[in-house]
Amino acid sequence: MARETGSEECTTLNWNGTLDYIADPVRGMVGGLRSWMWQTCTEFGFYQTCKQGTNCPYGKGFHPLEHDFERCSKAFGIQKEEVQESVRQTLEYYGDKKLKGGSRILSVNGDVDPWSTLARTNDTTHDPLLPVYNVVGASHHFWTNPVKETDGPSEQKARDFIHQTMTEWLGLPQHSAGIDIDSTLQ
């Protein structure tokens, strides 16, 4: 915490304090926390839990789903059943992972990224306008970081796939790597 904030002061963490913080419309806005929580409580309800006895690679049993429902209730007065209904409606509207009516949506996922459960990770349709690319051994969007000397072949392959797909969709020549996209589109 000291490295991130530059402060040597301690931060007291406790569950009730956390609930009070997120329930405050002013304090809870820091870093977009309340906005993100509102979206999870009213739209897609994605909560990262790791149950005991599963193959989940993270700490198991520390974050039960009920904690997330309690946060929705405390912060916004939204009950568990309302969250569940909102998730159902969102999935119906967007066609679940089939993304009905969607096109030019690129899904790139790391296989150890907890967020990948929200995305299309299996390309059973082979739809060129809804491509899926899975990166073995990758976590959350590591291929979007600046290129580093320590990057391995999986980072480069993911970036190449993204570049090739976007180049195709934009109608640019395939040899356009390294060009200024903004000036090309003018």
N, C-alpha and C positions, 0 to 999 in steps of 0.2 A: 504494500500500500504506500509506503514511504517513497519508493522509487517512482510509482505512477503519479503521485500527487506532489512530490517534492516537499512534503510535510513530514515532520517527525511526530506529529500528534497521533494518538491512538484513536481508532474508531470503534465504538462499542456496537457490537452486532447482536441483536436478539430478534426473535420472531415478531413479537408485539410491536417493537420499535419499527421494524420493517413495514408491518401492516399500517401503522400510523403514518409513516413517511409516504407510502404510495397512495394513501387515502387523501393526502393533502394535495389539492389541485395545483398549488404553486410549487412546493418542494418536489413533488413527484414528477414534475416535468423535466427535471434535469436529465440531459442526455436522451430525451425522448421516451423515457421509461413508461410514463402513463399512456402515451400514444400507442406504444407497442402493446402494452397490456390491454388497452381498449380493443385493439384489433384481435388479440387472441381471445378475449372474452366475448366478442360480438361477431366474429367471422370464422376463424379457422381453428381456434382452440389448441394450437400445437404446444404441448408442454413436454419438456424433456425429462422423462422419468427413467429410472433404471431399477427394475424390480429384482428382488432377491431371487436366486435360482435361475437367472437368465444368462445368456452369453453376452450381455451388454458389457462393453469394454470400460465403462466408467464406474464410479462409486455406486454401489447397489444399496438400495433401501434408504437413502438419505432424503429423497425428494418424492414423497408420494403425491399422486394426482390430486388428492384432497387439498393439498397446500395451494395449488393453483386455483381451485374452485373457491377456496377461502379468500385468496387475494382478489378475485373478481367480485366477490360479495362485499368485502371491506372497502375496496376502492370505488366501486360503481353501483353496488346494490344489485348485482346480477347474480342470480342463483345458478347452481349446477345444471338444473334442467334447462334453463335458458341458454347456457353455453352449449349444451349438447344439441339443442334445437337449432341454434345459429350455425353450428358446424354442419349439421345435416342439410340445412338450406344452402349453405355455401357450396358444399359438394354437389348438390343437385343443380345449382345454377351454372357452375363451371364444368359440369360433366365429370366430376372426380378427376382422376389422373388422365382421362381420355381427352380433356380440354376441348370439349365439343365446341365447334365453331372457331377454334383458335388456329392460327397459322404463324409461321416464322417465330416459333417459341423454341429456344434452344435450352435443353436441360443438361447441364454438366454437373456431375456429382462425384464427390469422393466417397469411397465405400466405407469409410470410418467417420463420416460426417453425420451427426445426429439429425441435421436438417434435411438430409436426403430422403427421409421418409415422407416428406411433403411433396417431393418432386417425382417426375416420371423417371424411373431408373431402369425400366425394362422397355425396350423398343420392340414391342410385338407387332406394331402396325408397319414399321419401316417407312413411315411417312416422312418424306424429305423436308416438309414444312414443320415437323415436330420432332427433330432429331434428338437422340439421347446419347450422351457420351459418359461412360463410367470410368473413373480414375482409381485404379487399385492402389490402396495404401494412402489415399489422400484424405485430408480433413476438409474443413469448411473453406471453400473458394481459394485455396492456396495458389491456383494458377492465375488469379487476378492481381497478385502482388507484383511489384517490379521484378524484372529478370535479375537473378543473382548468379554468381559463379557456382554456387552450391546447388543450383537447381539440377534435378535429375531428368532423365528422359521422359518420365511421365508428365512432368510440368510442361515440357516443350511440346509433347504430343497433344496435350489438352489445348495449349495455346494455338498450335497449328490447326487443330480441328475447328476451334472457334473462328480463327482467321479465315480459313477456307470457307466455312459456312457463311460468315458475314459477307465475304467478298462475292460469293455466289448470289446471295440475296440482294446485295446492292448493285449487282450487274457490273462489277468491276473486273478487269482482266485478272486472271489467276496469278500472274507474275507481279502483282501490285504490293507485295510485302515491302514495308518500309516507306510507302508513299504517304503523303499528307492527305488523309481521307477528307478533311474539311475542305481543302482546296479542290479536290476531285468532285465533290458534290455541289460546288457553286455553279 
